[in-house]
Amino acid sequence: MKRPLYFLLLSLLFCMLLNSASAATYGTVNHDGVRFRRKAESTDVWAMLDTGWQVEILNTKRANGVNYYYVVCGTPKNPTRQYWGYIQQEYVSVSGAPAATSAPAATLISEAAVPASPVQPAATAAPVGNGASGYVQFIVRGVNLRQGPSTGTKSLGQFKEGQIVAFADATVSNGRTWYQVSKDGVTGYVLGTCVQVVNGAQATAAPAVTAAPEATAAPAAPASSIALTTMEKVIVRAEGSARATQIKLLNSAGQVCTLTGATSQADGYTWYQLNVKNITGWIRGDLLRVLSAEEAAAYTNTNASAGGTTLYTPELADWNTSDIQKIFYKGCVATVTDVKTGISFQVKRWSGGSHAGVEPLTAADTAAMCKIYGVSTAQEIADKDLYQRRAILVTVGGHSYAASMYGEPHNDEGNTIKDNNFQGQFCIHFTNSKTHGSDKVDADHQKAVTYAYTNGVSQLTQYGYTFQ
């Protein structure tokens, strides 16, 4: 081939590549909660995308009778990274031209499922940076105060819908606006799409919202005879003293104890005599949470097998080789029964590829889950870092499978159920399932699975359950 012709062909090829690049097709998600799938044939997702999210369309594909766009884009959690995957064509409006900026607009992303607010912001949006200050009002319930300007940082508390607080600064991180605010003396960040900026006059006119008024102290609820341990490795002693003989070690939090009514004072603590694990002993008072009469009644009802929970002889299900992922499919509702406390509650599977990511189905289910951990709210599970793996049975499809629960709320992208008082999702592991971070089989989860399989019947029979 002669050199001039060779260069001519190279030039033509270069022009074709340029034209192809300039002709890139872009689209915008036109619906909330759209699945951004890793594969068209699977329900496993990178993330759930909301209205206005921008994608670049690379190709099309038809799978299982559905048309998909093969796209590349970021996710709400990592908007600057690129992920390749599939979105159903009906949920993407093709624009044909790239957006003005590579990062998605901050107003399109929400830390929670933010409903359209009938109240329009009464003040101009606050400037970002340079010590901007003013007031913001929360337009959704349960907004997290984050340690840093990211949903991946630790929650330091929550704000109520309608509350007005002052902000000391505004900043943009990964395409989202965050406001620096304080709650109970703790400073952190709240996501801009969960608030609206208000002016000083509005803040002054609504003092009852800015700070909750001091409530008149209600009389203490009468204590019950049921208490739960509040941490792991609680020592049961022969007498109410730190020098008394150790007769039992309760390894996990949330152990159910029946108080005898006897107490003693020693070592600066109140000690309670109680029955636990078929023994009678003493536990230091600060390691217990005594339930009120109302809580105890709800707790008893939760534990009653007559409440409708049917259990089956426990089975082991390998996450990779059994049919558990088809039986406990994404969107499926199942019943979780904690082996050591006998408490049952319902969950809905959200997603999860290496294991099951689930959410409590209702606020009542979250309350039952909190009883397992010996706390009042799901936020306390995260605040106290109650990471312990709990042995459970997952009852679904006429079977009860031995499993392990990691109950800390995490991954705000998995927060798809409104009003269940649980922000995000938690994890359920089965035989040979893997964790997100390490992508390895977790030994502690597998120990809990084995415990549920070998002890589920004997433990839960004590709570009145029968097995089919």
TAQUI-V798562 format. One line per field, one symbol per residue. phi: phi as a letter, one per 40 degrees, with the letter a starting at -180 (. if undefined). burial: + if it has 16 or more other C-alpha atoms within 10 Angstrom, else -. A space follows every 10 residues. Layout:
BEGIN
phi: ???
burial: ???
END
This chain:
BEGIN
phi: .cddcccccc cccccccccc cccdbbabcb acgccbccbc cbccbcabbb dgccbbcbab abafgbcbcc bbacbdcbcc cbbbabbddc cbccbgbccc bcccccccbb cbcccccccc dcbcdccbgf gdaibbbcbb cgcccccbca cccccbibbc cgcbbcbcab abbfgbcbbc bbafgbbabb ccccbbcbcc cccccbcccd accccccccc cccbcbbbcb acfcccbcbc acccccbabc cbcgccbbcc hcbabafgbc bbcabafgbb abbcccbbbc cccccccccc ccccccchcb bbddbcbccc bccdcccccc gcbbbbbccc bgcbabbbcc ahbcaccbbd cbcccccccc cccgbcbcdc ccccfccdcb cbbbbaggbb bcabbbccca gccccbbcgb fbchabbbbb dgcbccccfb cccccccccc ccccbdcccc cccgcbbc
burial: ---------- ---------- ----++++++ --++++++++ --++++++++ +++++++--- ------++++ +++++++-+- --+++++++- ++++---++- --++++-+++ +++------- -----+---- --++++++++ ++++++++++ +--++++-++ ++++++++++ ++-+++++++ ++----++++ ++++++++-- --+-----++ ---------- ---+-+++++ ++-+++++++ ++-----+-+ -++++++++- --+------- ++++++---+ +++++-++++ ++--++--+- -++++---++ ++-++++-+- ---++--+++ --++++++++ ++++++++++ ++++++++++ ++--++++++ +++++-++++ ++---+-+++ ++++++--++ ++++++++++ -++++++--+ ++++++++++ +++++----- +---++++++ +++--++-++ --+-++--
END
